[in-house]
């Protein structure tokens, strides 16, 4: 699952010459797609080899599908395995490009883009930029998170871009020790937050629940609750 920050606001156009120094950091769509296609082709080829090996055993799981697969004569079996694997890899590549984070950093603003949405932050809104594991986090002056997104970009490039434009950078979340693991009904949360956290757990368990989880994070932020995920667990803090 990708990140679950609130990307509801559309990016605004640049004003004046202040954005001419903007640095754009994004995944190379061609390289990412070609990598996925190559991996898919290799996996498809390995599947045909595995099927050939399974049918030689006295007993093995999935022997029926393996026999059906190997009934296809060569070279069509190998060509088909590689072709199907490459096609699956192409689809995965398109999805990966669509889901990947793009970051634009300039002296006056930061823009985060994921899927078809973007969120823009003025320089005065950002007190600290943080790497938290595989996530990029923007913190406000009051310690409240204003964005948290999964980031597959080069961390060195990201850190250098922010430092070059004068933003404060940290390799670890300074508030990490303040997070408490959420369990249903625990005290200390504002009214309504527990229900939102319950709904967010259910959303994260669904294959198509990333957008719902993103919106619920935004609702929790409006209540003053910051959420971070670790595997299937939710942790929270209140600045």
C-alpha positions in Angstrom: 0.0 0.0 0.0 1.1 3.3 -0.9 1.2 6.4 1.5 -2.0 7.7 3.2 -1.4 11.5 3.5 -4.1 14.0 2.4 -3.6 15.0 -1.2 -6.9 16.7 -1.7 -5.6 20.1 -2.7 -4.6 20.7 -6.3 -1.2 22.3 -6.9 -1.3 26.0 -7.8 0.6 27.5 -10.7 4.0 29.1 -10.0 4.0 32.8 -9.4 6.7 35.2 -10.6 10.3 34.0 -10.8 10.6 32.5 -7.3 9.9 29.0 -8.7 12.6 29.0 -11.4 15.0 27.3 -9.0 12.5 24.4 -8.5 14.0 20.9 -8.4 11.8 18.1 -9.7 12.5 14.6 -8.3 10.4 11.7 -9.8 10.8 8.1 -10.8 11.8 7.6 -14.4 8.6 6.2 -16.0 10.5 4.3 -18.7 13.1 2.8 -16.5 10.6 1.7 -13.9 8.3 0.2 -16.5 11.1 -1.6 -18.3 12.4 -3.0 -15.0 9.0 -4.4 -14.2 8.6 -5.9 -17.7 12.1 -7.5 -17.4 11.3 -8.9 -14.0 7.9 -10.2 -15.3 9.6 -11.9 -18.3 12.1 -13.7 -16.0 9.4 -14.8 -13.6 7.3 -16.1 -16.6 10.3 -18.1 -17.9 11.0 -19.5 -14.4 7.4 -20.6 -14.0 7.7 -22.8 -17.2 10.9 -24.3 -15.8 9.1 -25.0 -12.5 6.2 -26.6 -14.3 8.5 -28.9 -16.2 10.2 -30.0 -13.0 7.0 -30.6 -11.1 5.7 -33.1 -13.7 8.8 -35.2 -13.3 8.0 -35.8 -9.6 5.9 -38.7 -8.3 3.8 -36.3 -6.3 3.9 -32.5 -5.9 1.4 -29.7 -5.3 -0.1 -28.0 -8.4 0.9 -31.0 -10.6 -2.4 -30.7 -12.5 -1.8 -27.1 -13.6 1.8 -28.0 -14.3 0.8 -30.8 -16.6 -1.7 -28.6 -18.3 1.0 -25.9 -18.8 3.6 -28.3 -20.1 1.2 -29.8 -22.6 1.9 -26.7 -24.7 4.7 -27.7 -27.1 8.0 -25.8 -27.3 9.0 -23.2 -28.4 5.5 -21.9 -27.7 5.6 -22.8 -24.0 8.8 -20.7 -23.4 7.6 -17.9 -25.6 4.2 -17.8 -24.0 5.6 -17.9 -20.5 8.0 -15.0 -21.2 5.3 -13.1 -23.0 2.6 -13.4 -20.3 5.2 -12.6 -17.6 6.2 -9.5 -19.6 2.6 -8.4 -20.0 1.9 -8.7 -16.3 5.1 -6.8 -15.6 4.0 -4.0 -18.0 0.7 -3.7 -16.0 2.6 -3.6 -12.7 5.0 -1.0 -14.2 2.1 1.3 -15.2 0.6 0.9 -11.7 3.9 1.6 -10.1 4.5 4.8 -12.1 1.0 6.0 -11.3 1.4 5.3 -7.6 4.9 6.7 -7.3 5.6 10.0 -5.5 7.0 13.0 -7.3 8.5 15.9 -5.3 9.0 19.5 -6.5 11.2 21.7 -4.2 11.8 25.4 -4.5 12.7 28.3 -2.2 9.1 29.2 -1.9 7.1 26.0 -1.9 7.0 22.2 -1.9 4.6 20.2 -4.1 4.0 16.5 -3.6 2.3 14.6 -6.4 0.8 11.1 -6.1 -1.6 9.6 -8.7 -3.7 12.4 -10.1 -3.6 14.6 -7.0 -1.1 17.1 -5.7 -0.6 19.1 -2.5 1.3 22.3 -2.2 2.9 23.8 0.9 4.3 27.2 1.3 7.8 27.6 2.8 6.4 29.1 6.0 4.2 26.1 6.6 7.2 23.6 6.8 9.3 23.6 9.9 11.1 20.3 9.3 11.3 17.6 6.5 11.8 14.1 7.8 12.7 10.7 6.5 10.7 8.1 8.6 11.6 4.7 7.2 10.3 4.6 3.7 8.1 7.7 4.2 8.6 11.4 3.5 7.1 13.5 6.3 6.6 17.3 6.4 6.1 18.8 9.9 4.7 22.1 10.8 6.0 24.5 13.5 3.6 23.0 16.1 4.9 19.5 15.5 1.8 18.5 13.5 2.3 16.4 10.4 1.1 18.2 7.3 2.0 15.4 4.9 3.3 11.8 5.0 3.9 9.8 1.8 5.5 6.6 0.8 8.7 7.5 -1.0 10.7 5.3 -3.4 13.0 8.1 -4.6 16.7 8.4 -3.9 16.8 9.7 -0.3 20.1 11.4 -1.0 18.6 13.3 -3.9 15.6 14.3 -1.8 17.7 15.4 1.2 20.0 17.4 -1.1 17.1 19.1 -2.8 15.6 20.3 0.5 18.9 21.3 2.0 19.9 23.2 -1.2 16.8 25.3 -0.8 17.3 25.9 2.9 14.7 23.5 4.5 15.6 21.8 7.7 16.1 18.0 7.2 16.2 15.1 9.6 17.0 11.5 8.9 14.7 10.4 11.8 11.4 11.6 13.1 12.1 13.6 16.3 8.7 12.7 17.6 9.0 9.0 17.0 9.1 8.1 20.7 5.8 10.0 21.3 3.8 7.6 19.2 1.6 5.1 21.1 0.2 1.9 19.7 -3.5 2.2 19.1 -5.9 -0.4 20.5 -9.7 -0.1 20.3 -11.1 2.0 23.2 -7.9 3.3 24.5 -8.1 6.5 26.6 -6.5 9.8 25.7 -8.0 10.3 22.2 -10.4 13.1 21.3 -14.0 12.3 20.7 -14.5 10.5 17.4 -10.8 9.6 16.8 -11.3 6.0 18.0 -14.1 5.4 15.5 -11.9 6.9 12.7 -9.0 4.6 13.7 -11.3 1.6 13.6 -12.5 2.5 10.1 -9.0 3.1 9.0 -7.9 -0.4 10.1 -10.8 -1.8 8.0 -9.8 0.3 5.0 -6.2 -0.8 5.1 -7.2 -4.4 5.1 -9.0 -3.9 1.7 -7.1 -4.2 -1.6 -8.7 -0.9 -2.8 -8.7 0.8 0.6 -5.7 3.1 0.2 -7.8 6.1 -0.8 -10.1 5.6 2.1 -7.2 5.3 4.5 -5.7 8.5 3.1 -9.0 10.4 3.7 -9.3 9.0 7.2 -5.8 10.2 8.0 -6.9 13.6 7.0 -9.9 13.5 9.3 -7.7 12.4 12.2 -5.3 15.3 11.5 -8.3 17.7 11.8 -8.9 16.3 15.3 -5.2 16.9 16.1 -4.2 13.2 15.9 -1.1 12.2 14.0 -1.0 8.6 12.7 1.9 6.4 11.5 1.7 2.8 10.3 4.1 0.0 11.0 3.1 -3.3 9.2 -0.5 -3.8 10.2 -0.3 -1.7 13.3 -1.4 1.9 13.8 0.5 4.3 16.1 -0.7 7.8 17.1 0.4 10.9 18.9 -1.1 14.3 19.7 1.3 17.4 19.3 
